């Protein structure tokens, strides 16, 4: 998520099936382009340098991916955006095989036309609901994925059915024994939603870490938290030093700190799942 701003009538755009508008605009603050949905930037892509990850939470996801064993990855991404992370994986790990599930066909068409994928990239995009799409993935992917990324937003909220422990169990079935799940969670002061998400992921995975801006992790302001999880110990030895480098220092919570973070939170089930909280519209104004 990012700042809101007025639309530019010259930007290429598409009307989405849910009625919103997606458009692509040159970034106002750095090189590359932004995918903007209903006036709020959702993704950033630099076609000349796919390793340029502009949004902070995406940088943190990239830092975890960099810790995975060298070589090509088998990956599944839920939520396409402008395909920022699939492009990053393709650039840093040539030969990777990637599947993307995205609900909005008009968004995918807009991105493909205006921000084309690199030639030779093995990135297949499937149209449909993320959870239903997971169930339709080829059987060969189950138990074989090195990486699964869940970064799905309808507007500014993650849909309820993509927040439950049952959903996370479905994602765990895709992962190889040492595979890693990354989940983007948006929450505000108090972090009640994020704490329940961490508790739910902990029910499924043996090792869980949380990466976020220090002020967000303390529950002092709205922002994005990245949950990293695996059935095996997470490869995070170098992450604290990398995240502390700035320009906006971040923190990685692990072990006892994660347990304390989610200690009093109830696990989310399909029966009581709710969408992530909606941020105040003024949050992203500059």
C-alpha positions as CSV (number, residue, x, y, z in Angstrom):
1,X,0.0,0.0,0.0
2,X,1.1,3.6,-0.5
3,X,0.1,7.2,-0.8
4,X,-3.2,8.3,-2.5
5,X,-3.0,10.8,-5.3
6,X,-5.1,12.2,-8.1
7,X,-5.4,10.3,-11.4
8,X,-3.5,11.4,-14.5
9,X,-5.8,11.1,-17.5
10,X,-2.9,10.2,-19.7
11,X,-1.9,7.1,-17.7
12,X,-2.9,3.7,-19.2
13,X,-5.7,2.2,-17.1
14,X,-8.2,-0.6,-16.9
15,X,-11.5,-1.1,-15.2
16,X,-11.4,-4.0,-12.8
17,X,-14.1,-6.7,-12.4
18,X,-14.8,-5.4,-8.9
19,X,-15.5,-1.9,-10.4
20,X,-12.2,-0.2,-9.4
21,X,-9.7,1.4,-11.7
22,X,-6.1,0.2,-12.1
23,X,-3.5,2.5,-13.8
24,X,0.2,2.6,-14.4
25,X,2.2,5.8,-13.9
26,X,5.8,6.8,-13.8
27,X,7.0,6.8,-10.2
28,X,7.1,10.3,-8.7
29,X,10.0,9.5,-6.4
30,X,12.3,7.0,-8.0
31,X,12.9,5.2,-11.3
32,X,10.3,2.8,-12.7
33,X,6.6,2.7,-12.6
34,X,3.8,2.2,-10.1
35,X,0.6,0.2,-10.4
36,X,-2.1,2.3,-8.8
37,X,-5.5,0.9,-7.9
38,X,-8.2,3.3,-6.9
39,X,-5.7,6.1,-6.5
40,X,-3.5,4.0,-4.1
41,X,-0.1,2.6,-5.3
42,X,0.0,-1.2,-5.0
43,X,3.2,-2.2,-6.7
44,X,6.4,-0.7,-8.1
45,X,8.4,-2.1,-11.0
46,X,11.7,-0.9,-12.6
47,X,11.9,-2.6,-16.0
48,X,15.6,-1.7,-16.3
49,X,16.4,-3.2,-12.9
50,X,14.0,-5.8,-11.6
51,X,16.1,-6.1,-8.4
52,X,15.1,-2.5,-7.5
53,X,12.5,-3.1,-4.8
54,X,11.1,0.3,-3.8
55,X,8.3,-0.5,-1.3
56,X,9.8,-1.3,2.2
57,X,7.8,-4.5,2.9
58,X,8.8,-5.9,-0.6
59,X,12.4,-5.1,0.3
60,X,12.0,-7.3,3.4
61,X,10.5,-10.1,1.4
62,X,13.4,-9.9,-1.0
63,X,15.8,-10.1,2.0
64,X,14.3,-13.3,3.1
65,X,14.3,-14.8,-0.4
66,X,18.0,-13.9,-0.7
67,X,18.6,-16.2,2.3
68,X,17.2,-19.3,0.6
69,X,19.7,-21.8,-0.8
70,X,21.3,-20.7,-4.1
71,X,19.9,-21.7,-7.4
72,X,16.5,-21.6,-9.1
73,X,13.3,-21.7,-7.1
74,X,9.9,-23.3,-7.5
75,X,7.5,-20.6,-6.3
76,X,3.8,-19.8,-6.0
77,X,2.6,-16.2,-5.6
78,X,-0.9,-15.3,-4.5
79,X,-1.8,-11.8,-5.8
80,X,-0.1,-10.5,-8.9
81,X,0.1,-6.8,-8.5
82,X,2.7,-5.7,-11.1
83,X,4.5,-9.0,-10.6
84,X,7.3,-7.3,-8.6
85,X,8.5,-10.4,-6.6
86,X,8.2,-12.8,-9.5
87,X,10.4,-10.5,-11.6
88,X,12.9,-10.3,-8.7
89,X,13.1,-14.0,-8.4
90,X,13.5,-14.4,-12.1
91,X,16.4,-11.8,-12.1
92,X,18.2,-13.1,-9.1
93,X,17.6,-16.8,-9.7
94,X,17.5,-17.6,-13.4
95,X,15.7,-20.8,-14.3
96,X,13.1,-20.4,-11.5
97,X,9.6,-21.8,-12.2
98,X,6.9,-19.6,-10.9
99,X,3.1,-19.7,-10.7
100,X,1.0,-16.6,-10.0
101,X,-2.7,-16.6,-9.0
102,X,-4.6,-13.3,-9.5
103,X,-8.3,-12.6,-9.4
104,X,-8.4,-9.7,-11.7
105,X,-7.9,-10.5,-15.4
106,X,-8.0,-6.9,-16.5
107,X,-5.2,-6.0,-14.1
108,X,-3.0,-8.9,-15.5
109,X,-3.7,-7.7,-19.1
110,X,-2.8,-4.1,-18.2
111,X,0.5,-5.2,-16.6
112,X,1.4,-7.6,-19.4
113,X,0.8,-4.9,-22.0
114,X,2.5,-1.9,-20.2
115,X,5.1,-3.6,-18.0
116,X,6.0,-6.7,-20.0
117,X,7.7,-9.6,-18.4
118,X,11.3,-10.4,-19.3
119,X,11.7,-12.7,-22.3
120,X,12.2,-16.3,-21.3
121,X,10.8,-15.8,-17.8
122,X,9.0,-18.9,-16.6
123,X,6.1,-17.1,-14.9
124,X,2.7,-18.5,-15.5
125,X,-0.3,-16.4,-14.4
126,X,-3.6,-18.1,-13.5
127,X,-6.8,-16.1,-13.2
128,X,-9.0,-16.9,-10.2
129,X,-9.6,-16.6,-6.5
130,X,-6.3,-17.3,-4.6
131,X,-7.6,-20.0,-2.3
132,X,-9.6,-21.8,-5.0
133,X,-6.5,-21.5,-7.3
134,X,-4.3,-23.2,-4.8
135,X,-6.6,-26.2,-4.9
136,X,-6.3,-26.3,-8.7
137,X,-2.5,-26.2,-8.9
138,X,-0.8,-29.2,-10.5
139,X,-0.2,-32.1,-8.1
140,X,3.5,-32.0,-8.8
141,X,3.8,-28.6,-7.0
142,X,2.5,-30.0,-3.7
143,X,5.4,-30.6,-1.4
144,X,7.8,-29.2,-4.0
145,X,7.7,-25.3,-3.6
146,X,10.7,-23.5,-2.2
147,X,8.7,-20.3,-1.8
148,X,5.0,-19.4,-1.4
149,X,4.1,-15.7,-1.2
150,X,0.6,-14.5,0.0
151,X,0.1,-10.8,-0.8
152,X,-3.6,-10.5,-1.7
153,X,-5.6,-7.3,-1.2
154,X,-9.0,-6.4,-2.4
155,X,-8.8,-2.6,-2.3
156,X,-6.8,-2.0,0.9
157,X,-7.9,-5.2,2.7
158,X,-7.0,-8.8,2.7
159,X,-10.1,-10.9,2.2
160,X,-11.3,-12.9,5.2
161,X,-11.0,-16.3,3.6
162,X,-7.3,-15.8,3.1
163,X,-6.6,-15.2,6.8
164,X,-7.5,-18.5,8.5
165,X,-5.5,-21.4,9.9
166,X,-7.3,-23.7,7.4
167,X,-5.9,-21.5,4.6
168,X,-2.4,-21.6,6.0
169,X,-2.6,-25.4,6.2
170,X,-3.5,-25.4,2.5
171,X,-0.4,-23.3,1.7
172,X,1.8,-25.5,3.9
173,X,0.9,-28.5,1.7
174,X,2.6,-26.7,-1.2
175,X,5.9,-26.3,0.5
176,X,9.0,-28.6,0.4
177,X,10.3,-29.5,3.9
178,X,12.7,-26.5,3.9
179,X,10.3,-24.2,1.9
180,X,9.4,-20.7,3.2
181,X,6.0,-19.0,3.3
182,X,5.9,-15.2,3.2
183,X,2.7,-13.3,4.2
184,X,2.1,-9.6,3.9
185,X,-0.1,-8.4,6.7
186,X,-1.4,-4.8,7.1
187,X,-2.5,-3.6,10.5
188,X,-2.6,-0.5,12.8
189,X,-2.1,0.4,16.4
190,X,-2.5,-2.5,18.8
191,X,-1.9,-5.0,16.0
192,X,-4.9,-7.2,17.0
193,X,-5.3,-8.5,13.5
194,X,-1.5,-9.2,13.0
195,X,-1.3,-11.0,16.3
196,X,-4.1,-13.3,15.4
197,X,-2.4,-13.9,12.0
198,X,0.9,-14.8,13.7
199,X,-0.9,-17.1,16.1
200,X,-2.6,-18.9,13.2
201,X,0.6,-19.3,11.2
202,X,2.3,-20.6,14.4
203,X,-0.3,-23.4,14.6
204,X,0.9,-24.7,11.2
205,X,4.6,-24.0,11.0
206,X,7.4,-24.8,13.4
207,X,9.4,-21.6,12.9
208,X,7.9,-18.2,12.5
209,X,9.5,-14.7,12.2
210,X,8.0,-11.3,11.8
211,X,9.7,-8.5,9.9
212,X,8.5,-4.8,10.1
213,X,9.4,-1.2,10.7
214,X,10.2,-0.9,14.4
215,X,7.4,1.5,15.0
216,X,4.9,-0.7,13.2
217,X,6.1,-3.8,15.1
218,X,5.5,-1.9,18.4
219,X,2.0,-1.1,17.3
220,X,2.5,2.6,17.2
221,X,1.3,3.2,13.6
222,X,-0.4,1.5,10.7
223,X,1.9,-0.4,8.3
224,X,2.9,-3.7,6.7
225,X,4.4,-6.7,8.6
226,X,5.9,-9.6,6.8
227,X,5.4,-13.0,8.4
228,X,8.0,-15.6,7.4
229,X,7.3,-19.3,8.3
230,X,8.7,-22.7,7.6
231,X,8.6,-26.3,8.8
232,X,12.4,-26.1,9.2
233,X,14.5,-23.4,10.9
234,X,14.3,-20.2,8.9
235,X,17.5,-19.0,7.2
236,X,17.6,-15.6,9.0
237,X,21.2,-15.3,10.3
238,X,22.1,-12.2,8.4
239,X,18.7,-10.5,8.4
240,X,19.0,-8.4,11.6
241,X,22.0,-6.6,10.3
242,X,20.5,-6.1,6.8
243,X,17.3,-4.7,8.2
244,X,18.9,-2.4,10.6
245,X,20.8,-0.6,7.8
246,X,17.9,1.7,7.0
247,X,17.0,4.2,5.6
248,X,14.0,3.2,7.7
249,X,15.3,0.7,10.3
250,X,13.3,-2.5,10.6
251,X,13.4,-5.4,13.0
252,X,13.0,-9.1,12.8
253,X,11.2,-10.8,15.7
254,X,12.0,-14.4,16.3
255,X,11.7,-17.2,18.9
256,X,10.5,-16.0,22.3
257,X,9.6,-12.5,21.0
258,X,7.2,-14.0,18.4
259,X,5.7,-16.2,21.0
260,X,5.1,-13.2,23.3
261,X,3.7,-11.2,20.3
262,X,1.0,-13.8,19.7
263,X,0.6,-15.2,23.2
264,X,-2.9,-13.9,23.9
265,X,-4.2,-14.0,20.4
266,X,-6.9,-16.4,19.2
267,X,-6.2,-18.5,16.2
268,X,-8.3,-17.5,13.2
269,X,-10.7,-20.1,11.7
270,X,-12.9,-20.1,8.6
271,X,-15.8,-19.7,11.0
272,X,-14.7,-16.4,12.5
273,X,-12.3,-15.0,9.9
274,X,-12.6,-11.3,9.0
275,X,-10.9,-9.0,6.5
276,X,-7.8,-7.1,7.5
277,X,-8.5,-3.6,9.0
278,X,-9.1,-0.8,6.5
279,X,-6.6,2.1,6.9
280,X,-7.8,5.6,7.3
281,X,-7.8,7.4,3.9
282,X,-5.6,10.2,5.2
283,X,-2.8,7.8,6.1
284,X,-1.1,7.8,2.7
285,X,-1.5,11.5,1.8
286,X,1.7,13.5,1.2
